[in-house]
């Protein structure tokens, strides 16, 4: 057997995903994009910001915009001390996502997911995965980034 046959095909590789709840639905982000999960601290309010932005988080001296996940999915905001912020970014936290709570890390089978057409669902949804615990809607990170305001380097001091 040559080495090409011995390696698993990409479609059969598990996709490690941080699964979290917003309202009554489960959502997921690739674990490779999740930098940290924190309890909700005091956030700096941004005057005039989109209703999706619940504020800025001072994360180790840098300000990170935080998207209200419930507002993003059209559910009423229900602030709670049990909420969590998932800090997401390629190399460092670029944005936060306020969620009801993190369920855990799932290894999703790529063969059990279906891509969502951009016309059929919100732009920030990429696919739906089937798990033993029910469906998980997978978020599209570039579309999620587009929802958060960009902060210049000078404002992060």
VMD Tcl script that draws the C-alpha trace (Angstrom):
set ca {
  {0.00 0.00 0.00}
  {1.51 3.36 -0.97}
  {1.48 6.36 1.38}
  {-1.30 8.11 -0.58}
  {-3.64 5.20 0.12}
  {-2.66 4.95 3.79}
  {-3.66 8.54 4.57}
  {-7.32 9.27 5.35}
  {-9.22 11.33 2.82}
  {-10.08 14.90 3.95}
  {-13.82 14.14 3.94}
  {-13.30 11.43 6.57}
  {-11.20 13.55 8.94}
  {-12.99 14.71 12.09}
  {-13.50 18.45 12.43}
  {-12.81 19.45 16.03}
  {-15.45 22.05 16.81}
  {-16.27 24.17 19.85}
  {-20.03 23.75 20.23}
  {-22.08 26.40 22.05}
  {-25.71 27.37 22.53}
  {-27.54 30.50 21.50}
  {-31.21 30.50 22.46}
  {-32.49 27.01 21.56}
  {-29.94 26.07 18.89}
  {-26.38 24.71 18.93}
  {-23.67 26.36 16.86}
  {-20.01 25.60 16.27}
  {-16.66 27.12 15.37}
  {-13.50 25.22 14.44}
  {-11.35 24.72 17.53}
  {-8.35 26.00 15.54}
  {-9.92 29.50 15.54}
  {-10.82 29.59 19.24}
  {-8.15 31.34 21.28}
  {-9.86 31.36 24.69}
  {-13.23 31.16 26.41}
  {-13.87 33.64 29.22}
  {-16.70 34.55 31.58}
  {-18.37 37.84 30.80}
  {-16.41 40.71 32.32}
  {-17.43 44.36 32.14}
  {-17.51 45.47 28.52}
  {-16.82 48.96 27.22}
  {-19.93 50.18 25.43}
  {-19.46 51.57 21.91}
  {-21.72 54.55 21.23}
  {-23.39 54.31 17.85}
  {-22.29 50.72 17.24}
  {-24.48 48.16 15.55}
  {-26.96 46.41 17.84}
  {-24.96 43.24 17.17}
  {-21.97 44.66 19.05}
  {-22.42 44.46 22.80}
  {-19.13 46.24 23.51}
  {-15.37 46.01 23.57}
  {-13.44 43.59 25.74}
  {-10.08 44.72 27.08}
  {-8.16 41.51 26.47}
  {-4.61 41.80 27.77}
  {-4.33 45.44 26.76}
  {-5.99 45.10 23.34}
  {-9.63 45.99 22.67}
  {-11.61 43.24 20.98}
  {-15.15 43.83 19.62}
  {-17.73 41.44 21.07}
  {-20.70 40.30 18.98}
  {-23.92 39.49 20.85}
  {-24.61 35.99 19.55}
  {-28.28 36.11 20.51}
  {-28.81 39.36 18.58}
  {-26.93 37.84 15.65}
  {-29.41 34.94 15.43}
  {-32.46 37.14 16.03}
  {-33.11 36.11 19.65}
  {-33.70 38.50 22.54}
  {-30.59 39.32 24.56}
  {-30.64 37.72 28.00}
  {-27.57 38.93 29.89}
  {-26.49 36.46 32.55}
  {-23.45 35.89 34.72}
  {-23.37 32.41 33.16}
  {-22.79 33.77 29.62}
  {-19.38 33.20 28.08}
  {-17.32 34.99 25.46}
  {-15.52 32.89 22.87}
  {-12.43 34.78 21.71}
  {-11.82 33.96 18.06}
  {-9.03 34.69 15.61}
  {-6.46 33.18 13.30}
  {-3.37 34.00 15.39}
  {-4.74 36.18 18.18}
  {-8.22 37.18 19.33}
  {-9.80 39.36 16.64}
  {-13.34 39.30 18.00}
  {-15.43 37.88 20.78}
  {-18.74 36.08 20.50}
  {-21.10 36.32 23.49}
  {-22.87 32.96 23.87}
  {-25.30 31.45 26.37}
  {-22.80 28.73 27.23}
  {-20.18 26.49 25.71}
  {-21.29 22.86 25.49}
  {-17.88 21.37 24.70}
  {-15.57 20.24 21.93}
  {-17.01 17.78 19.43}
  {-15.18 15.84 16.75}
  {-17.65 16.21 13.90}
  {-17.57 13.85 10.95}
  {-17.25 15.96 7.81}
  {-19.32 13.34 5.96}
  {-22.23 14.15 8.31}
  {-22.34 17.83 7.35}
  {-24.21 19.67 4.63}
  {-23.12 23.02 3.19}
  {-25.71 25.77 3.42}
  {-26.46 27.89 0.38}
  {-25.77 31.58 1.08}
  {-29.27 32.38 -0.22}
  {-30.95 29.85 2.08}
  {-29.60 31.06 5.42}
  {-27.78 33.91 7.13}
  {-24.40 34.74 5.58}
  {-22.58 33.75 8.77}
  {-23.79 30.13 8.51}
  {-21.58 27.77 6.50}
  {-22.97 24.27 7.10}
  {-25.05 22.07 9.32}
  {-23.55 19.00 10.98}
  {-25.43 16.04 12.38}
  {-24.43 14.79 15.83}
  {-25.88 12.28 18.26}
  {-27.09 15.27 20.31}
  {-28.80 16.94 17.35}
  {-27.85 19.38 14.62}
  {-25.03 21.92 14.96}
  {-24.94 24.99 12.72}
  {-21.35 25.75 11.73}
  {-20.36 29.40 11.51}
  {-18.40 30.94 8.65}
  {-15.54 32.86 10.26}
  {-14.93 35.46 7.49}
  {-18.66 36.32 7.52}
  {-18.54 36.58 11.33}
  {-15.55 38.94 11.05}
  {-17.55 41.16 8.72}
  {-20.10 41.72 11.52}
  {-17.51 43.21 13.91}
  {-15.98 46.64 13.49}
  {-12.29 46.73 12.64}
  {-10.14 48.42 15.26}
  {-7.00 50.21 14.20}
  {-3.71 49.32 15.86}
  {-3.49 52.80 17.45}
  {-6.79 52.26 19.28}
  {-5.54 49.06 20.85}
  {-3.04 50.67 23.23}
}
mol new
graphics top color blue
foreach p $ca { graphics top sphere $p radius 0.5 }
foreach p [lrange $ca 0 end-1] q [lrange $ca 1 end] { graphics top cylinder $p $q radius 0.2 }
display resetview
